């Protein structure tokens, strides 16, 4: 009886079965080397296909990146050309004085000299008998004057000869 009691104490749970064989001792498969090679090949094939697809995707992405870089370079060149053209247009649209405007500019200079180098723009326009738009065009091409707001009424402008400018005016 002592033997039975020791067996029951040494085992936990139901008693072990006599015909039980652990799985590690049980043969699962017997394969030839060719069968094993085929199994490995079939197991690796989806992975190889996926790697091939990924490589193709990377190559496609590389082509797209190269195309985009080329497009970006072209756009940068186009922007540079556009900026140059804009600069040329600005230079071309700077109004050159016509002979009539040169005569009128000389008249304006004489008028300013006669008035100590300063004159309200509206008074100069009236004395020269010019419409507002033509007088504005004349002022735009005269490089010997500067326009400043009149200190008593900021809406009015004073025409000042540049040679007559004094710091603080």
C-alpha positions as a Markdown table, in Angstrom:
| # | Residue | x | y | z |
|---|---|---|---|---|
| 1 | Unk | 0.0 | 0.0 | 0.0 |
| 2 | Unk | 2.9 | 2.3 | 0.6 |
| 3 | Unk | 3.8 | 2.1 | -3.1 |
| 4 | Unk | 0.4 | 3.1 | -4.3 |
| 5 | Unk | 0.3 | 6.0 | -2.0 |
| 6 | Unk | 3.7 | 7.3 | -3.2 |
| 7 | Unk | 2.5 | 7.0 | -6.9 |
| 8 | Unk | -0.6 | 9.0 | -6.2 |
| 9 | Unk | 1.4 | 11.6 | -4.4 |
| 10 | Unk | 4.1 | 11.9 | -7.1 |
| 11 | Unk | 1.5 | 12.5 | -9.9 |
| 12 | Unk | -0.7 | 15.4 | -10.1 |
| 13 | Unk | -4.0 | 15.0 | -11.8 |
| 14 | Unk | -5.2 | 11.8 | -13.2 |
| 15 | Unk | -2.8 | 8.9 | -13.4 |
| 16 | Unk | -0.7 | 8.6 | -16.5 |
| 17 | Unk | -1.9 | 6.3 | -19.2 |
| 18 | Unk | 0.3 | 3.4 | -20.1 |
| 19 | Unk | -0.1 | 3.6 | -23.8 |
| 20 | Unk | 0.6 | 7.4 | -24.0 |
| 21 | Unk | 3.6 | 8.3 | -26.2 |
| 22 | Unk | 5.0 | 11.8 | -26.2 |
| 23 | Unk | 4.6 | 13.7 | -29.6 |
| 24 | Unk | 8.3 | 14.2 | -30.1 |
| 25 | Unk | 8.9 | 10.4 | -30.3 |
| 26 | Unk | 6.1 | 9.9 | -32.8 |
| 27 | Unk | 7.2 | 10.1 | -36.5 |
| 28 | Unk | 5.2 | 12.7 | -38.3 |
| 29 | Unk | 6.4 | 12.6 | -41.8 |
| 30 | Unk | 9.0 | 10.8 | -43.8 |
| 31 | Unk | 10.1 | 12.9 | -46.8 |
| 32 | Unk | 12.6 | 12.4 | -49.5 |
| 33 | Unk | 15.1 | 15.3 | -50.2 |
| 34 | Unk | 13.2 | 16.1 | -53.4 |
| 35 | Unk | 9.9 | 16.3 | -51.5 |
| 36 | Unk | 11.5 | 18.5 | -48.9 |
| 37 | Unk | 13.0 | 20.7 | -51.6 |
| 38 | Unk | 9.6 | 21.0 | -53.3 |
| 39 | Unk | 7.9 | 22.0 | -50.0 |
| 40 | Unk | 10.5 | 24.7 | -49.3 |
| 41 | Unk | 10.2 | 26.0 | -52.9 |
| 42 | Unk | 6.4 | 26.2 | -52.6 |
| 43 | Unk | 6.7 | 27.9 | -49.2 |
| 44 | Unk | 9.2 | 30.4 | -50.5 |
| 45 | Unk | 7.5 | 31.2 | -53.8 |
| 46 | Unk | 4.9 | 33.7 | -52.4 |
| 47 | Unk | 7.7 | 35.5 | -50.6 |
| 48 | Unk | 9.8 | 35.6 | -53.7 |
| 49 | Unk | 6.8 | 36.9 | -55.7 |
| 50 | Unk | 6.2 | 39.6 | -53.2 |
| 51 | Unk | 9.9 | 40.6 | -53.2 |
| 52 | Unk | 9.8 | 40.7 | -57.0 |
| 53 | Unk | 6.6 | 42.9 | -56.9 |
| 54 | Unk | 8.2 | 45.2 | -54.3 |
| 55 | Unk | 11.3 | 45.6 | -56.5 |
| 56 | Unk | 9.1 | 46.4 | -59.5 |
| 57 | Unk | 7.3 | 49.0 | -57.3 |
| 58 | Unk | 10.5 | 50.6 | -56.2 |
| 59 | Unk | 11.8 | 50.8 | -59.7 |
| 60 | Unk | 8.5 | 52.4 | -60.8 |
| 61 | Unk | 8.7 | 54.9 | -57.9 |
| 62 | Unk | 12.3 | 55.7 | -58.9 |
| 63 | Unk | 11.1 | 56.4 | -62.4 |
| 64 | Unk | 8.3 | 58.6 | -61.1 |
| 65 | Unk | 10.8 | 60.5 | -58.8 |
| 66 | Unk | 13.1 | 61.1 | -61.7 |
| 67 | Unk | 10.3 | 62.4 | -63.9 |
| 68 | Unk | 9.1 | 64.7 | -61.1 |
| 69 | Unk | 12.6 | 66.0 | -60.5 |
| 70 | Unk | 12.9 | 66.7 | -64.2 |
| 71 | Unk | 9.5 | 68.5 | -64.2 |
| 72 | Unk | 10.6 | 70.5 | -61.1 |
| 73 | Unk | 13.8 | 71.5 | -62.9 |
| 74 | Unk | 11.8 | 72.6 | -65.9 |
| 75 | Unk | 9.4 | 74.6 | -63.8 |
| 76 | Unk | 12.3 | 76.3 | -62.0 |
| 77 | Unk | 13.8 | 77.2 | -65.4 |
| 78 | Unk | 10.4 | 78.5 | -66.6 |
| 79 | Unk | 10.0 | 80.6 | -63.4 |
| 80 | Unk | 13.4 | 82.1 | -64.0 |
| 81 | Unk | 12.5 | 82.9 | -67.6 |
| 82 | Unk | 9.2 | 84.4 | -66.4 |
| 83 | Unk | 10.9 | 86.6 | -63.9 |
| 84 | Unk | 13.3 | 87.8 | -66.5 |
| 85 | Unk | 10.4 | 88.6 | -68.9 |
| 86 | Unk | 8.6 | 90.4 | -66.2 |
| 87 | Unk | 11.7 | 92.5 | -65.5 |
| 88 | Unk | 12.0 | 93.2 | -69.2 |
| 89 | Unk | 8.3 | 94.2 | -69.4 |
| 90 | Unk | 8.7 | 96.5 | -66.5 |
| 91 | Unk | 11.7 | 98.1 | -68.1 |
| 92 | Unk | 9.8 | 98.5 | -71.4 |
| 93 | Unk | 6.8 | 100.0 | -69.7 |
| 94 | Unk | 8.7 | 102.6 | -68.0 |
| 95 | Unk | 7.5 | 105.6 | -69.8 |
| 96 | Unk | 10.1 | 107.4 | -71.9 |
| 97 | Unk | 9.4 | 111.0 | -72.3 |
| 98 | Unk | 8.1 | 112.1 | -75.6 |
| 99 | Unk | 9.2 | 115.4 | -77.2 |
| 100 | Unk | 6.0 | 117.0 | -76.0 |
| 101 | Unk | 6.6 | 115.7 | -72.5 |
| 102 | Unk | 10.2 | 117.0 | -72.6 |
| 103 | Unk | 9.0 | 120.4 | -73.5 |
| 104 | Unk | 6.4 | 120.3 | -70.7 |
| 105 | Unk | 9.0 | 119.0 | -68.2 |
| 106 | Unk | 11.2 | 122.0 | -69.1 |
| 107 | Unk | 8.2 | 124.2 | -68.5 |
| 108 | Unk | 7.5 | 122.5 | -65.1 |
| 109 | Unk | 11.2 | 122.9 | -64.1 |
| 110 | Unk | 11.0 | 126.6 | -65.0 |
| 111 | Unk | 7.8 | 127.0 | -63.1 |
| 112 | Unk | 9.3 | 125.4 | -60.0 |
| 113 | Unk | 12.4 | 127.5 | -60.3 |
| 114 | Unk | 10.2 | 130.6 | -60.5 |
| 115 | Unk | 8.5 | 129.5 | -57.3 |
| 116 | Unk | 11.6 | 128.8 | -55.2 |
| 117 | Unk | 11.6 | 125.0 | -56.1 |
| 118 | Unk | 8.2 | 124.2 | -54.5 |
| 119 | Unk | 4.7 | 124.3 | -55.8 |
| 120 | Unk | 1.4 | 122.6 | -55.1 |
| 121 | Unk | 0.7 | 120.0 | -57.8 |
| 122 | Unk | -2.8 | 121.3 | -58.5 |
| 123 | Unk | -1.5 | 124.8 | -59.0 |
| 124 | Unk | 1.3 | 123.7 | -61.3 |
| 125 | Unk | -1.2 | 121.7 | -63.4 |
| 126 | Unk | -3.6 | 124.7 | -63.7 |
| 127 | Unk | -0.8 | 127.0 | -64.7 |
| 128 | Unk | 0.4 | 124.5 | -67.4 |
| 129 | Unk | -3.3 | 124.1 | -68.6 |
| 130 | Unk | -3.0 | 120.3 | -68.5 |
| 131 | Unk | -5.6 | 117.6 | -67.7 |
| 132 | Unk | -5.1 | 115.5 | -64.6 |
| 133 | Unk | -4.1 | 112.3 | -66.4 |
| 134 | Unk | -1.5 | 114.0 | -68.7 |
| 135 | Unk | -0.1 | 115.8 | -65.7 |
| 136 | Unk | 0.2 | 112.6 | -63.8 |
| 137 | Unk | 2.0 | 111.0 | -66.7 |
| 138 | Unk | 4.4 | 114.0 | -66.9 |
| 139 | Unk | 5.2 | 113.7 | -63.2 |
| 140 | Unk | 5.9 | 110.0 | -63.7 |
| 141 | Unk | 8.7 | 110.7 | -66.2 |
| 142 | Unk | 10.2 | 113.7 | -64.5 |
| 143 | Unk | 13.2 | 112.5 | -62.6 |
| 144 | Unk | 14.2 | 115.9 | -61.3 |
| 145 | Unk | 11.2 | 116.3 | -58.9 |
| 146 | Unk | 9.9 | 114.6 | -55.8 |
| 147 | Unk | 6.3 | 114.6 | -54.6 |
| 148 | Unk | 5.5 | 115.1 | -50.9 |
| 149 | Unk | 2.2 | 115.5 | -49.1 |
| 150 | Unk | 1.4 | 119.1 | -48.3 |
| 151 | Unk | 1.8 | 119.7 | -44.5 |
| 152 | Unk | -1.5 | 121.5 | -44.1 |
| 153 | Unk | -3.6 | 119.1 | -46.2 |
| 154 | Unk | -2.1 | 115.6 | -46.7 |
| 155 | Unk | -4.5 | 115.0 | -49.6 |
| 156 | Unk | -2.6 | 117.6 | -51.7 |
| 157 | Unk | 0.9 | 117.0 | -53.0 |
| 158 | Unk | 3.8 | 119.4 | -53.2 |
| 159 | Unk | 6.2 | 119.2 | -56.2 |
| 160 | Unk | 9.8 | 119.9 | -55.1 |
| 161 | Unk | 12.9 | 120.2 | -57.2 |
| 162 | Unk | 15.4 | 117.5 | -56.1 |
| 163 | Unk | 18.3 | 120.0 | -56.2 |
| 164 | Unk | 16.3 | 122.1 | -53.8 |
| 165 | Unk | 15.7 | 119.3 | -51.3 |
| 166 | Unk | 16.8 | 120.2 | -47.8 |
| 167 | Unk | 17.0 | 117.5 | -45.0 |
| 168 | Unk | 13.9 | 117.8 | -42.9 |
| 169 | Unk | 11.6 | 119.0 | -45.7 |
